[in-house]
Amino acid sequence: MVIRHRRLTPFILLGGLIAASTVAQADTRADIEERIRELNNELSQLHQQLQQVDERETDGDTVVPAPELVAIEDLNERRQLEQESGRNPFSITTHRTNYLFPVSYNDNQNRENFRSISSDTAPDDTELKFQFSAKVNLAEDVLWGDVGDLYFGYTQRSWWQAYNTDASSPFRETNYEPEMFIDIDTPWDALGWVNTRNRVAINHQSNGRSDPLSRSWNRVYLESIFQSGDWAVTFAPHWRIPESEASDDNPDIERYMGYGDIRVAKRLEDNHEISGQLRGNPSAGNMGTQIDYSWPAFNSLRAHVQYYYGYGESLIDYDHRVHRLSIGFSLNPLFSTSGLNR
């Protein structure tokens, strides 16, 4: 990529003012103010790029992008695509990773809990797992300083005994996860890493079951993403909103799910991606790990392999150790328009 270092001359600025005055004759005041904000954002991005060009080494006419610049370019692309999606009432904006795993093998199924679904049939070790996740923008620039966008998000993750015809192919578990959150995109960089997103969210998660298999909790979580070139790290600590003893159907869930997630991801050559996620409670010795690897398959689909070991994969199994390998497809990459996905 070649970036030319050009200075803004008074003639260019004068030409911009003349063009702006011409537009002002045709547009409303609101349109002009919106255009000014867009131009200021673009000018700020150009100054950042010029500064990056001055600070990094070049080889002839070829400029190697700095890790900070790669992260900022990803962020700008995400903003543009999400704004275009928000203007289209017929579009669905992805939230977390959407995937379908026709083959999901777990060699340690929770047979005790499955008896409430089928008392005569054991659960199959092979089932179908999928996740659907989408969000909608409710308001923009909700915080002081015209930053922060307010969203409603919904994620549904299901484990379906599709091949267990003896038990009438039931859904073994489904987790429903609506949430309200504010995304704050005010990037700052240090030591080669760029803080590309901060999120504050109120989150509800439940499995829609009746006692004794009802599982639910409410949380407030903070999520911060740091990117350096093709590396990204996500920190997502959470705080559980207390419940009364009478209504709490999983009082020890933090003993297994812990107090947050950490995720590390790497974008490889040819748009291959790999990530690792860690959750759990180290003091109790209860951990859950997940590894994802995906690559382009055909059209917009990506081949996807996921491995999970430990506690906390689902609400019904939050205190049951899972050993699962899943193979299938996903729709949106980890480094997607929604940022680094979980």
N, C-alpha and C positions, 0 to 999 in steps of 0.2 A: 504494500500500500504506500503510495507517495503522497505526502502532505506538503504543500507549498506554504512557506512562511511568508505571508503578505501582510503589510501594514494597512490599516484603514486610513485612507487619505481624506482630506476635507472634501474633495470632489465627490468621492463615493458617498460620504455622509450627506452632502448637499443633494445628490441624486436621490438618496433614500427619502429625504424630507419632501422633495418635490413629488415623488411617487406617493408618499403617505398623504399629502394634501389632496392629490387627485382622488385617492380612494375615499377620503373623508367626505367628499362631495356626494358620493353615492351611498355610503354605508351609514348605518345608525351609530349613535355614540357607543352602544354596547358592543357592536361589531368591531369598532375601532379599538376599544379598550382590550378586547379579547386578542386582537391582532398584535397590539403592543406587548401583551404578556408573552405571546408566542415568540415574537422577535427578541425580547429580552432573554427568554430561555435559550433561544438559539445562539444569541451573542455570547451568553455565559458559557455555553458548551464549546463554542469556537475558541474562546480565550483559554479554557481548560486544555483543549487540544494543542493550541500554540505553546502553552507552557510545557506540556509533555514533550513536544517536539524539541524544545530548547534543552530539556534536561536529559534526554536519552541519546545514546550513541547511534550514529548512522553508518551504513556501509554503502558508499557511493550515493546513488539516487534512491536506494531502497531503504525504507524506514521500517524497522521492526517494532510493532506495537508494544508499548509497555503494558505490564499486567493491569495497572490502574486504568489505562485507556480501554482495554478490552472489556473490563467490568463496566465502565461508564457507557460504552457503546451498547452492551447488552441491556443496561438499564434504560437507555433512551429508546431502544427498539421496543422494549416491553411497554413503556409508557405510550408510545405511538399506537401500537397494536391494541392495547386495552382501551384507549380513547376511541379508536375507530369502532371497536366492538360495542362500546357503550352507546355510540350514536345510532347503532342498528338495533331496532327493537326486536328483530327476528333472530338475532344471534345469541349464542350461549357462550359465556366466557368461562373457560376452565378455571378451576380453583386448585385442587390437588391433582395428583396423577390419576387419570382414568385408565383402567386396565381390565382385561378379561383373561383369566387363567383357566382354560378348559381342563388342565391337568394340575391338580394341587394335592400332593401326597404328604400325609402326616402319619408317621408311624406310632404316634402316641395320642390317639383320639380320646376325648373325655367321655368314656362309655357310661359313667354314672349319670351325668347330666342328660345324655341322650335317651335314657329310659323314660323321661317325661314325654318324649316325642313318640317313641316306639318301645314298648316294654318287651316285645318279642324279638326284635331285630337289633343287631349291633350296628354301629355306624361303620360305613365304608371308610377305609384309609384314604381312598382317592375320591375327591370331590371337586366341585367347580367353585372358584373364588373370583369375585369381581368387585370393583369399586367405581362408583359414579360420583363426580364432584363438580359443582358449578357455583358461580357467584354472580351477584348483580350489584352494580354501583348505585348506591342510594343518594349520595351527595358528595360533592367535591369541595376541596379547600375548607374543611370544617374547623380547622385549628387556626389559632392566631398566627399571622404571617402567611396566610393563604397556602397552607400545606395540610396534608392529610385528607385521604379519601375514605368515606364511610361505605362499607360493603355489608351485604348479607350473604353468607356462604352456607352451602349444604353439601354434606358428604354422606354417602351410604356405602357401607362395606358388607358384603354377604358371603356366607359359606353355605353352599347348596349341595346337598347329597343327591345330585342329579342322576347318578348311576345306581343308586340304591333303590331299585324298583320294589324290593321286598318290603320296604318301609314307605312306599308310595312317593319316593323322591322328595322328601321334605327339605325345607330350608332349615339347616341345623342352627344357624345363628345369623342375625342381621343387626348391625350397629348403625344407629341414626345419629347424625352429628350436625345440628344447625348451630350457627354462630354469627355474632355481629362483631365486626372488627374495623379498626382504622389502620390503613397503611400509610406510613410516613416515608416518602422518598426524598430525603435530603442528603445526598451522598457526601461523605467525607472520607479522606484516605489517610493512612498512616502506615509506614513500613511496608509499602507495596500492596496493602490490602484496602479495599474500598467497601464501606458499609452501604450496601445497595438498597437495603430495606429494613424498616423496623415496623413491627405490628403489635398492636394492643387489642386483645380479643376477649370477649365473654363467650364461653363455649359450653354447650350442653351435649352430653353423650349418653345414650341409653339403648337398650336392646328390645324395648317394647314387649317384654314378657311379664307374666304375672308371677307372684311368689310361688315357689321358692327360687325361681330362676330369674327374677327381675334384677337387673343391674343398671345403675345410672349414677352419674355425678355431674356437678357443675364446676367449672373452673374459670379462672382468669389467667391468661398466659401472655407472655411477652416473647416475641420472636425477632431475632436479629440475624441478618444474612451478611456475611463478609465474603468478598470475591477477590481473587488475585489471578488474573488471566483465566486459565481453564480450571482453576481450583475454586471451591466454594465450601464454606463452613456455616452451619446453622446452629444457633443456640436458642432453645425454646423452653425456658423454665416456666412452670405453672404453679398456681396456688389454688387448692381446692376450697370452694365455698362451703363452709360447715353446714351440716344437716343435723337434725335432731336424731336421737337414738332410735326413736320409733319409726322414722321414715328412711333411715340409712340402710340400704340392702347390701352394701359392701363396705363396711367400716374400715377394713384393713387394706383397701385397694392401694393406698400409697406405699404399703410395705412391699408391693410387687411392681407397681407402675412407677414408683419413685416420684420425683419432683420436676421432671422435664425430659426432653430429648436432645441429643446432640447428633448432628449429621455432617458427614464429610463426603464431598462429591468431586469427581474429576471428569472433565470432558476430554475424550481421547480422539485419535485420528478418525476420519470418515464419520464423524458424528456419533461414535460409540460413547456410551456414558456408563460410569460405575459409581455407586455410592454405598456407604455404610452408615447404619443408624444404631445408636445405643440408647437404651432406656433402662430404668430399674432402680433398685435401692441397694447400693453397695454395702451399706451397714447391715442389711438383713441377708445379704448374699443372694438376692433375687434379681437377675438381670435378663434383659431381652435384647437380642441383636438381629438386625436385618441387613441383608446385602442384596442390592439390585444391580443388574447389568442389562442394558438394552442397546439395540442398534437398529438402523433403518432396515425395514423389510420390503414393503411395497406400498405405493401410494403414500398415505399419511400414517400408516401403521408401523409400529416398531416391534420387533421381536423382543421378548422380555423374559428374563429368568430372575426369580426372587427366592431367597433362602431366609428362613426365620428359625431362630432357636432361642428358647427360653420362655419367660413369662410375658404377659401383657399383649399378646397378639390381638385378642378380642376381649370383650367384656365378660363373656361367659367363661373364658379360659384365662382370666387375668391372674388366677392363682394356680393355673395348671401348666406344666412345662410342655411346650409344643416343639416339634422337630419336623419342619415342613419345607418341601421343595415345590415350587410352582413354576409352570412354563406356559407362556401364552403371548399376549399382545398388549401393548399400551398405545395410547393416542398422543399424549403430549410428553415431550422429553423433560428431563429433570431441569435443564437450563431453558425454561420455557418462558412464555409471556407472563406467567404468574410468578416468576422468580423461581428459586430453588424449591422444588416440590417435595412434599412428604407423602 
